[in-house]
Amino acid sequence: MADRGRLFLLIALFYLGWAKFLAPGTTIYLIDYGQRVLIIGLGWAALVAGCRPLLKPVAPALLITAFLGPALIIWLDGMTDPLAWRQALDTALFDDDSFPPIDNPTWEMFDIAVGLLLVAISEELVFRKMWTDWAKKTGQSEAVLYLWSSLVFGLIHLPQGLADTAVACFWGLLLIRLYRRGGDNLPLVIAVHYLVDIWYFT
């Protein structure tokens, strides 16, 4: 399958994943796991290539960005979350859909350890690694790469509301910058994404 066709297929699978919010109760988690395993499987060759070598050297300045960038976005997100205008934005199109709480402690630990890792791997694989590979082959500028990969990444979060989608776009911009400035360092952005999600969801 051509790189562009595979990339667009995997992006389409992310958007088709919105249907999981129609599922009852915690079934949504099982659908999400399956969706992400499928995406990772279809992009497996790109994932393996992107993780070689697994431990790439990271410049001190980039490590600082990898720490301060998330800290700033998390702070701004937390500061604006209780505000009325943000609540209005998040319910402007439809109800603010989210994952229901998990009552089983073992399953909850599995979701933190494995479920969130599947989130980080699948999203970084598609929106940073595979999108960058396609952008390079088609001669896209860095500005176009940053803009469109971050926007399309942000929009997969639309069921969580307009404000949360905007926040996700900022996360996309930070992650693509870390990826590119790190020499297309896929393990770095997977690690940052995973740790950020642990912060948000625990």
BAMARNU-68543 format. One record per residue (C-alpha): residue number from 1; x, y, z. Coordinates in Angstrom, 2 decimals. Each point is the difference from the previous one (the first is absolute). Example, Ala and Ser with C-alpha at 12.3 -4.5 7.8 and 13.67 -1.06 7.14 Angstrom:
BAMARNU-68543
<r><nr>1</nr><c1>12.30</c1><c2>-4.50</c2><c3>7.80</c3></r>
<r><nr>2</nr><c1>1.37</c1><c2>3.44</c2><c3>-0.66</c3></r>
***
This chain:
BAMARNU-68543
<r><nr>1</nr><c1>0.00</c1><c2>0.00</c2><c3>0.00</c3></r>
<r><nr>2</nr><c1>1.36</c1><c2>3.42</c2><c3>-0.92</c3></r>
<r><nr>3</nr><c1>1.17</c1><c2>2.15</c2><c3>2.90</c3></r>
<r><nr>4</nr><c1>-2.67</c1><c2>2.63</c2><c3>-0.64</c3></r>
<r><nr>5</nr><c1>-2.77</c1><c2>-2.58</c2><c3>-0.22</c3></r>
<r><nr>6</nr><c1>1.11</c1><c2>-1.70</c2><c3>3.22</c3></r>
<r><nr>7</nr><c1>0.27</c1><c2>3.34</c2><c3>1.82</c3></r>
<r><nr>8</nr><c1>-3.47</c1><c2>1.10</c2><c3>-1.10</c3></r>
<r><nr>9</nr><c1>-1.46</c1><c2>-3.40</c2><c3>0.93</c3></r>
<r><nr>10</nr><c1>1.42</c1><c2>0.21</c2><c3>3.51</c3></r>
<r><nr>11</nr><c1>-1.24</c1><c2>3.56</c2><c3>0.43</c3></r>
<r><nr>12</nr><c1>-3.44</c1><c2>-1.15</c2><c3>-1.15</c3></r>
<r><nr>13</nr><c1>0.09</c1><c2>-2.75</c2><c3>2.64</c3></r>
<r><nr>14</nr><c1>0.58</c1><c2>2.61</c2><c3>2.68</c3></r>
<r><nr>15</nr><c1>-3.06</c1><c2>1.94</c2><c3>-1.13</c3></r>
<r><nr>16</nr><c1>-2.11</c1><c2>-3.15</c2><c3>-0.36</c3></r>
<r><nr>17</nr><c1>0.95</c1><c2>-0.64</c2><c3>3.61</c3></r>
<r><nr>18</nr><c1>-2.43</c1><c2>2.73</c2><c3>1.02</c3></r>
<r><nr>19</nr><c1>-2.67</c1><c2>-2.69</c2><c3>-0.30</c3></r>
<r><nr>20</nr><c1>1.32</c1><c2>-1.54</c2><c3>3.23</c3></r>
<r><nr>21</nr><c1>-1.69</c1><c2>2.79</c2><c3>1.95</c3></r>
<r><nr>22</nr><c1>-3.32</c1><c2>-1.63</c2><c3>-0.91</c3></r>
<r><nr>23</nr><c1>1.00</c1><c2>-3.18</c2><c3>1.84</c3></r>
<r><nr>24</nr><c1>-1.47</c1><c2>-0.66</c2><c3>3.45</c3></r>
<r><nr>25</nr><c1>2.10</c1><c2>0.42</c2><c3>3.13</c3></r>
<r><nr>26</nr><c1>3.58</c1><c2>-1.20</c2><c3>0.07</c3></r>
<r><nr>27</nr><c1>-0.38</c1><c2>-1.85</c2><c3>-3.32</c3></r>
<r><nr>28</nr><c1>1.43</c1><c2>3.19</c2><c3>-1.45</c3></r>
<r><nr>29</nr><c1>3.43</c1><c2>-0.97</c2><c3>1.37</c3></r>
<r><nr>30</nr><c1>0.01</c1><c2>-3.39</c2><c3>-1.72</c3></r>
<r><nr>31</nr><c1>-0.90</c1><c2>1.62</c2><c3>-3.32</c3></r>
<r><nr>32</nr><c1>2.73</c1><c2>2.59</c2><c3>0.49</c3></r>
<r><nr>33</nr><c1>2.62</c1><c2>-2.66</c2><c3>0.75</c3></r>
<r><nr>34</nr><c1>-0.99</c1><c2>-1.93</c2><c3>-3.11</c3></r>
<r><nr>35</nr><c1>0.04</c1><c2>3.11</c2><c3>-2.17</c3></r>
<r><nr>36</nr><c1>3.48</c1><c2>0.96</c2><c3>1.13</c3></r>
<r><nr>37</nr><c1>1.43</c1><c2>-3.52</c2><c3>-0.31</c3></r>
<r><nr>38</nr><c1>-1.31</c1><c2>-0.05</c2><c3>-3.58</c3></r>
<r><nr>39</nr><c1>1.59</c1><c2>3.38</c2><c3>-0.78</c3></r>
<r><nr>40</nr><c1>3.33</c1><c2>-1.06</c2><c3>1.48</c3></r>
<r><nr>41</nr><c1>-0.13</c1><c2>-3.31</c2><c3>-1.88</c3></r>
<r><nr>42</nr><c1>-0.65</c1><c2>1.71</c2><c3>-3.33</c3></r>
<r><nr>43</nr><c1>2.83</c1><c2>2.44</c2><c3>0.67</c3></r>
<r><nr>44</nr><c1>2.36</c1><c2>-2.55</c2><c3>1.52</c3></r>
<r><nr>45</nr><c1>2.80</c1><c2>0.38</c2><c3>-2.57</c3></r>
<r><nr>46</nr><c1>0.07</c1><c2>3.77</c2><c3>0.53</c3></r>
<r><nr>47</nr><c1>-0.02</c1><c2>-0.48</c2><c3>3.78</c3></r>
<r><nr>48</nr><c1>2.96</c1><c2>-2.37</c2><c3>-0.10</c3></r>
<r><nr>49</nr><c1>1.92</c1><c2>2.33</c2><c3>-2.32</c3></r>
<r><nr>50</nr><c1>-0.78</c1><c2>3.01</c2><c3>2.18</c3></r>
<r><nr>51</nr><c1>1.28</c1><c2>-1.71</c2><c3>3.15</c3></r>
<r><nr>52</nr><c1>3.44</c1><c2>-0.81</c2><c3>-1.41</c3></r>
<r><nr>53</nr><c1>2.07</c1><c2>0.77</c2><c3>1.95</c3></r>
<r><nr>54</nr><c1>-2.24</c1><c2>-0.18</c2><c3>3.05</c3></r>
<r><nr>55</nr><c1>2.10</c1><c2>2.40</c2><c3>2.06</c3></r>
<r><nr>56</nr><c1>1.00</c1><c2>2.95</c2><c3>-2.14</c3></r>
<r><nr>57</nr><c1>2.12</c1><c2>2.75</c2><c3>1.54</c3></r>
<r><nr>58</nr><c1>-2.07</c1><c2>3.00</c2><c3>1.07</c3></r>
<r><nr>59</nr><c1>1.54</c1><c2>3.45</c2><c3>0.32</c3></r>
<r><nr>60</nr><c1>-0.37</c1><c2>1.67</c2><c3>3.43</c3></r>
<r><nr>61</nr><c1>-1.94</c1><c2>2.91</c2><c3>-1.54</c3></r>
<r><nr>62</nr><c1>-2.51</c1><c2>-2.44</c2><c3>-1.48</c3></r>
<r><nr>63</nr><c1>-0.41</c1><c2>-1.76</c2><c3>3.35</c3></r>
<r><nr>64</nr><c1>-0.80</c1><c2>3.37</c2><c3>1.57</c3></r>
<r><nr>65</nr><c1>-2.62</c1><c2>0.61</c2><c3>-2.71</c3></r>
<r><nr>66</nr><c1>-1.39</c1><c2>-3.51</c2><c3>0.59</c3></r>
<r><nr>67</nr><c1>-0.49</c1><c2>0.92</c2><c3>3.66</c3></r>
<r><nr>68</nr><c1>-1.01</c1><c2>3.67</c2><c3>-0.12</c3></r>
<r><nr>69</nr><c1>-2.26</c1><c2>-0.28</c2><c3>-3.06</c3></r>
<r><nr>70</nr><c1>-2.36</c1><c2>-2.56</c2><c3>1.56</c3></r>
<r><nr>71</nr><c1>0.13</c1><c2>1.82</c2><c3>3.34</c3></r>
<r><nr>72</nr><c1>-1.15</c1><c2>3.23</c2><c3>-1.66</c3></r>
<r><nr>73</nr><c1>-2.85</c1><c2>-1.63</c2><c3>-1.94</c3></r>
<r><nr>74</nr><c1>-1.18</c1><c2>-1.93</c2><c3>3.08</c3></r>
<r><nr>75</nr><c1>0.05</c1><c2>3.22</c2><c3>2.04</c3></r>
<r><nr>76</nr><c1>-1.97</c1><c2>1.96</c2><c3>-2.62</c3></r>
<r><nr>77</nr><c1>-2.42</c1><c2>-2.90</c2><c3>-0.42</c3></r>
<r><nr>78</nr><c1>-0.60</c1><c2>-0.20</c2><c3>3.74</c3></r>
<r><nr>79</nr><c1>-0.40</c1><c2>3.77</c2><c3>0.36</c3></r>
<r><nr>80</nr><c1>-2.64</c1><c2>0.27</c2><c3>-2.73</c3></r>
<r><nr>81</nr><c1>-1.88</c1><c2>-3.25</c2><c3>0.63</c3></r>
<r><nr>82</nr><c1>-2.38</c1><c2>1.37</c2><c3>2.68</c3></r>
<r><nr>83</nr><c1>-0.86</c1><c2>3.14</c2><c3>-1.98</c3></r>
<r><nr>84</nr><c1>-3.55</c1><c2>0.37</c2><c3>-1.30</c3></r>
<r><nr>85</nr><c1>1.00</c1><c2>0.87</c2><c3>-3.57</c3></r>
<r><nr>86</nr><c1>2.05</c1><c2>-3.18</c2><c3>-0.24</c3></r>
<r><nr>87</nr><c1>-2.85</c1><c2>-2.12</c2><c3>1.32</c3></r>
<r><nr>88</nr><c1>-2.25</c1><c2>1.61</c2><c3>-2.60</c3></r>
<r><nr>89</nr><c1>2.47</c1><c2>-0.79</c2><c3>-2.78</c3></r>
<r><nr>90</nr><c1>0.31</c1><c2>-3.62</c2><c3>1.07</c3></r>
<r><nr>91</nr><c1>-3.76</c1><c2>-0.53</c2><c3>-0.31</c3></r>
<r><nr>92</nr><c1>-0.62</c1><c2>2.28</c2><c3>-2.99</c3></r>
<r><nr>93</nr><c1>-0.23</c1><c2>-2.78</c2><c3>-2.60</c3></r>
<r><nr>94</nr><c1>-1.11</c1><c2>-2.98</c2><c3>2.07</c3></r>
<r><nr>95</nr><c1>0.24</c1><c2>-1.38</c2><c3>3.50</c3></r>
<r><nr>96</nr><c1>3.52</c1><c2>-0.25</c2><c3>1.38</c3></r>
<r><nr>97</nr><c1>0.70</c1><c2>-3.71</c2><c3>-0.51</c3></r>
<r><nr>98</nr><c1>2.64</c1><c2>-1.69</c2><c3>2.10</c3></r>
<r><nr>99</nr><c1>0.98</c1><c2>-3.40</c2><c3>1.31</c3></r>
<r><nr>100</nr><c1>-2.01</c1><c2>-1.21</c2><c3>3.03</c3></r>
<r><nr>101</nr><c1>1.88</c1><c2>-0.90</c2><c3>3.19</c3></r>
<r><nr>102</nr><c1>1.29</c1><c2>-3.56</c2><c3>0.39</c3></r>
<r><nr>103</nr><c1>-1.15</c1><c2>-1.64</c2><c3>3.24</c3></r>
<r><nr>104</nr><c1>2.30</c1><c2>-3.04</c2><c3>-0.18</c3></r>
<r><nr>105</nr><c1>3.46</c1><c2>0.86</c2><c3>1.49</c3></r>
<r><nr>106</nr><c1>1.81</c1><c2>-2.62</c2><c3>-2.09</c3></r>
<r><nr>107</nr><c1>-1.56</c1><c2>1.26</c2><c3>-3.22</c3></r>
<r><nr>108</nr><c1>0.74</c1><c2>3.57</c2><c3>1.06</c3></r>
<r><nr>109</nr><c1>3.70</c1><c2>-0.85</c2><c3>0.40</c3></r>
<r><nr>110</nr><c1>-0.03</c1><c2>-1.77</c2><c3>-3.35</c3></r>
<r><nr>111</nr><c1>-1.50</c1><c2>3.06</c2><c3>-1.64</c3></r>
<r><nr>112</nr><c1>2.67</c1><c2>2.27</c2><c3>1.48</c3></r>
<r><nr>113</nr><c1>2.87</c1><c2>-2.34</c2><c3>-0.85</c3></r>
<r><nr>114</nr><c1>-1.14</c1><c2>-1.36</c2><c3>-3.36</c3></r>
<r><nr>115</nr><c1>-3.02</c1><c2>1.98</c2><c3>-1.20</c3></r>
<r><nr>116</nr><c1>1.71</c1><c2>3.39</c2><c3>0.26</c3></r>
<r><nr>117</nr><c1>3.14</c1><c2>-1.45</c2><c3>-1.58</c3></r>
<r><nr>118</nr><c1>-2.09</c1><c2>-1.14</c2><c3>-2.97</c3></r>
<r><nr>119</nr><c1>-1.33</c1><c2>3.57</c2><c3>-0.25</c3></r>
<r><nr>120</nr><c1>3.49</c1><c2>1.50</c2><c3>-0.03</c3></r>
<r><nr>121</nr><c1>1.46</c1><c2>-2.51</c2><c3>-2.46</c3></r>
<r><nr>122</nr><c1>-2.90</c1><c2>0.11</c2><c3>-2.48</c3></r>
<r><nr>123</nr><c1>-0.32</c1><c2>3.79</c2><c3>-0.07</c3></r>
<r><nr>124</nr><c1>3.74</c1><c2>0.75</c2><c3>-0.18</c3></r>
<r><nr>125</nr><c1>0.49</c1><c2>-2.68</c2><c3>-2.65</c3></r>
<r><nr>126</nr><c1>-2.64</c1><c2>1.51</c2><c3>-2.28</c3></r>
<r><nr>127</nr><c1>0.08</c1><c2>3.74</c2><c3>0.67</c3></r>
<r><nr>128</nr><c1>3.73</c1><c2>0.46</c2><c3>0.51</c3></r>
<r><nr>129</nr><c1>1.92</c1><c2>-2.88</c2><c3>-1.64</c3></r>
<r><nr>130</nr><c1>-2.18</c1><c2>-0.95</c2><c3>-2.97</c3></r>
<r><nr>131</nr><c1>-1.24</c1><c2>3.53</c2><c3>-0.69</c3></r>
<r><nr>132</nr><c1>3.58</c1><c2>1.33</c2><c3>-0.01</c3></r>
<r><nr>133</nr><c1>1.15</c1><c2>-2.79</c2><c3>-2.33</c3></r>
<r><nr>134</nr><c1>-2.81</c1><c2>0.87</c2><c3>-2.42</c3></r>
<r><nr>135</nr><c1>0.71</c1><c2>3.73</c2><c3>0.27</c3></r>
<r><nr>136</nr><c1>3.67</c1><c2>-0.56</c2><c3>-0.84</c3></r>
<r><nr>137</nr><c1>-0.84</c1><c2>-2.11</c2><c3>-3.05</c3></r>
<r><nr>138</nr><c1>-2.45</c1><c2>2.60</c2><c3>-1.30</c3></r>
<r><nr>139</nr><c1>2.31</c1><c2>2.95</c2><c3>0.62</c3></r>
<r><nr>140</nr><c1>-2.20</c1><c2>1.74</c2><c3>2.57</c3></r>
<r><nr>141</nr><c1>1.49</c1><c2>2.85</c2><c3>2.01</c3></r>
<r><nr>142</nr><c1>0.55</c1><c2>-0.27</c2><c3>3.74</c3></r>
<r><nr>143</nr><c1>-2.75</c1><c2>2.58</c2><c3>0.55</c3></r>
<r><nr>144</nr><c1>-2.52</c1><c2>-2.09</c2><c3>-1.95</c3></r>
<r><nr>145</nr><c1>1.10</c1><c2>-3.13</c2><c3>1.85</c3></r>
<r><nr>146</nr><c1>-0.41</c1><c2>1.67</c2><c3>3.39</c3></r>
<r><nr>147</nr><c1>-3.34</c1><c2>1.60</c2><c3>-0.85</c3></r>
<r><nr>148</nr><c1>-1.86</c1><c2>-2.89</c2><c3>-1.61</c3></r>
<r><nr>149</nr><c1>1.32</c1><c2>-2.86</c2><c3>2.12</c3></r>
<r><nr>150</nr><c1>-0.88</c1><c2>1.92</c2><c3>3.17</c3></r>
<r><nr>151</nr><c1>-3.43</c1><c2>1.06</c2><c3>-1.25</c3></r>
<r><nr>152</nr><c1>-1.05</c1><c2>-3.47</c2><c3>-1.14</c3></r>
<r><nr>153</nr><c1>1.39</c1><c2>-1.46</c2><c3>3.23</c3></r>
<r><nr>154</nr><c1>-1.97</c1><c2>2.53</c2><c3>2.02</c3></r>
<r><nr>155</nr><c1>-3.22</c1><c2>-0.69</c2><c3>-1.86</c3></r>
<r><nr>156</nr><c1>-0.05</c1><c2>-3.68</c2><c3>0.97</c3></r>
<r><nr>157</nr><c1>-0.76</c1><c2>1.32</c2><c3>3.51</c3></r>
<r><nr>158</nr><c1>-3.10</c1><c2>1.89</c2><c3>-1.16</c3></r>
<r><nr>159</nr><c1>-2.45</c1><c2>-2.21</c2><c3>1.97</c3></r>
<r><nr>160</nr><c1>1.61</c1><c2>1.42</c2><c3>3.16</c3></r>
<r><nr>161</nr><c1>-1.03</c1><c2>3.51</c2><c3>-1.04</c3></r>
<r><nr>162</nr><c1>1.32</c1><c2>3.00</c2><c3>-1.92</c3></r>
<r><nr>163</nr><c1>2.23</c1><c2>1.31</c2><c3>2.80</c3></r>
<r><nr>164</nr><c1>1.56</c1><c2>-3.41</c2><c3>0.62</c3></r>
<r><nr>165</nr><c1>0.54</c1><c2>-0.32</c2><c3>-3.75</c3></r>
<r><nr>166</nr><c1>1.86</c1><c2>3.32</c2><c3>-0.03</c3></r>
<r><nr>167</nr><c1>2.16</c1><c2>-1.21</c2><c3>2.90</c3></r>
<r><nr>168</nr><c1>0.73</c1><c2>-3.21</c2><c3>-1.92</c3></r>
<r><nr>169</nr><c1>1.15</c1><c2>2.11</c2><c3>-2.98</c3></r>
<r><nr>170</nr><c1>2.53</c1><c2>1.72</c2><c3>2.26</c3></r>
<r><nr>171</nr><c1>1.17</c1><c2>-3.41</c2><c3>1.19</c3></r>
<r><nr>172</nr><c1>0.37</c1><c2>-0.98</c2><c3>-3.64</c3></r>
<r><nr>173</nr><c1>2.17</c1><c2>3.04</c2><c3>-0.71</c3></r>
<r><nr>174</nr><c1>2.23</c1><c2>-0.74</c2><c3>2.98</c3></r>
<r><nr>175</nr><c1>0.36</c1><c2>-3.69</c2><c3>-0.85</c3></r>
<r><nr>176</nr><c1>0.81</c1><c2>0.57</c2><c3>-3.68</c3></r>
<r><nr>177</nr><c1>2.62</c1><c2>2.57</c2><c3>1.05</c3></r>
<r><nr>178</nr><c1>1.57</c1><c2>-2.45</c2><c3>2.45</c3></r>
<r><nr>179</nr><c1>-0.08</c1><c2>-2.70</c2><c3>-2.67</c3></r>
<r><nr>180</nr><c1>1.66</c1><c2>2.12</c2><c3>-2.68</c3></r>
<r><nr>181</nr><c1>2.50</c1><c2>1.78</c2><c3>2.25</c3></r>
<r><nr>182</nr><c1>0.98</c1><c2>-3.38</c2><c3>1.43</c3></r>
<r><nr>183</nr><c1>0.93</c1><c2>-1.31</c2><c3>-3.45</c3></r>
<r><nr>184</nr><c1>-3.33</c1><c2>-1.77</c2><c3>-0.49</c3></r>
<r><nr>185</nr><c1>0.23</c1><c2>-1.60</c2><c3>3.43</c3></r>
<r><nr>186</nr><c1>-3.10</c1><c2>-2.19</c2><c3>0.28</c3></r>
<r><nr>187</nr><c1>0.82</c1><c2>-1.61</c2><c3>3.38</c3></r>
<r><nr>188</nr><c1>0.38</c1><c2>3.50</c2><c3>1.52</c3></r>
<r><nr>189</nr><c1>-3.46</c1><c2>1.22</c2><c3>-1.02</c3></r>
<r><nr>190</nr><c1>-1.61</c1><c2>-3.32</c2><c3>0.95</c3></r>
<r><nr>191</nr><c1>1.54</c1><c2>0.34</c2><c3>3.47</c3></r>
<r><nr>192</nr><c1>-1.10</c1><c2>3.63</c2><c3>0.39</c3></r>
<r><nr>193</nr><c1>-3.51</c1><c2>-0.79</c2><c3>-1.23</c3></r>
<r><nr>194</nr><c1>-0.31</c1><c2>-2.98</c2><c3>2.34</c3></r>
<r><nr>195</nr><c1>1.17</c1><c2>1.90</c2><c3>3.06</c3></r>
<r><nr>196</nr><c1>-2.33</c1><c2>2.91</c2><c3>-0.78</c3></r>
<r><nr>197</nr><c1>-2.96</c1><c2>-2.36</c2><c3>-0.34</c3></r>
<r><nr>198</nr><c1>0.86</c1><c2>-1.61</c2><c3>3.34</c3></r>
<r><nr>199</nr><c1>-0.07</c1><c2>3.49</c2><c3>1.52</c3></r>
<r><nr>200</nr><c1>-3.40</c1><c2>0.74</c2><c3>-1.52</c3></r>
<r><nr>201</nr><c1>-1.70</c1><c2>-3.33</c2><c3>0.67</c3></r>
<r><nr>202</nr><c1>1.22</c1><c2>-0.97</c2><c3>3.46</c3></r>
***
